[in-house]
Amino acid sequence: MALSGSSWSEAGKLMLSVEEIEHFLDAIAARASVVLTTAYAAGSRVSEAVQLIVSSIERRTYQHR
C-alpha cells in the first residue's frame, strides 16, 4: 500500500490518512483491531491499551474506572 494520503507533522512524525488507517485495521485480526482502535481513539500508546481490562470500563460513559 502506498502512503499517498500521508503527511508529516511538524514534530517529524508520519500521519496516516483516514483511508490508510481503515485499510490497516481491515488487514489485521479482530482483537488487534479493537485494541488499536481503542488506543487511537483515546490517544494512548499500544502498551497502555493492551493492559486495559474490559471490566474496568464504565459501560454507560465508556470511561476507565
C-alpha positions in Angstrom: 0.0 0.0 0.0 1.4 3.4 -1.0 1.2 6.1 1.6 -0.3 8.6 -0.8 -2.6 10.4 1.7 0.1 10.6 4.4 1.7 13.7 5.7 4.4 14.6 8.1 3.7 16.6 11.3 5.9 19.5 12.5 7.4 17.1 15.0 8.5 14.9 12.1 6.0 12.1 12.8 4.2 10.3 9.9 0.4 11.0 10.0 -1.7 8.5 8.1 -4.9 9.4 6.3 -8.3 8.1 7.4 -8.3 5.7 4.4 -4.9 4.4 5.3 -5.9 3.8 8.9 -9.1 2.0 7.7 -7.1 -0.2 5.3 -4.6 -1.1 8.1 -7.4 -2.0 10.6 -9.1 -4.1 7.9 -5.9 -6.1 7.4 -5.3 -7.2 11.0 -7.1 -9.7 13.3 -10.3 -8.6 15.0 -8.8 -8.5 18.6 -5.8 -6.4 17.5 -8.2 -4.1 15.6 -10.2 -3.4 18.8 -7.0 -2.7 20.8 -5.5 -0.4 18.1 -8.8 1.4 17.5 -9.2 2.0 21.3 -5.6 3.2 21.6 -6.0 5.5 18.6 -9.3 6.9 19.8 -8.0 7.5 23.3 -4.7 8.9 22.1 -2.9 6.2 24.2 0.0 4.0 23.5 -0.5 0.4 22.4 1.3 -0.7 25.6 -1.4 1.2 27.6 -4.3 -0.2 25.5 -3.2 -3.9 25.8 -3.2 -3.5 29.6 -6.9 -2.4 29.8 -9.3 -4.7 31.5 -12.7 -4.7 29.9 -14.5 -5.0 33.3 -12.8 -1.8 34.4 -14.5 0.3 31.7 -17.7 2.0 32.8 -20.3 0.9 30.3 -22.6 4.0 30.4 -19.8 6.5 30.0 -17.0 4.3 28.5 -14.5 5.8 30.9 -11.8 3.8 32.7 -12.5 3.3 36.4 
